[in-house]
Amino acid sequence: MITIDENAPVIVRLSTVIDAPLATVWALHTDIAGWPAWNTDIDRAEVDGPLRPGSSFSWLTHGLDITSTVQELVPGVRTVWGGTVEGIVGIHVWTFEQSGGRTTVRTEESWSGAPVDAAVDHLGKALHDSLEGWLSHLKNRAEQAA
């Protein structure tokens, strides 16, 4: 099982409970091309082919043009992707758990690299705010669809 870099200078862990079934939440999460339709922080998202380990997707968020590579995918349970942009090495883990008609979504991400070392507090807050927004957008859209 692939995990974040526990030694990275920036690590953010957040979770939310969504009043929607896992199938709805998972469909939104894995439809990468559809992210900009519900996550206003993502300007563009493109994926070539099916989402699977080794596949890559590109997306634009907060002025960063990112290419992420899927490292692990367990349908309905877990995704892990990562990549490097402007010297920042990111590893992002998502996990999903259904209980009744609700879904708990956990996200954790690590950032390392020289730019992070030079601005740990600033980039830590930026990552926290970004993930908090992402979870909020996902929750809102999934609950609207449920």
Disulfide bonds with the S-S distance in Angstrom:
none
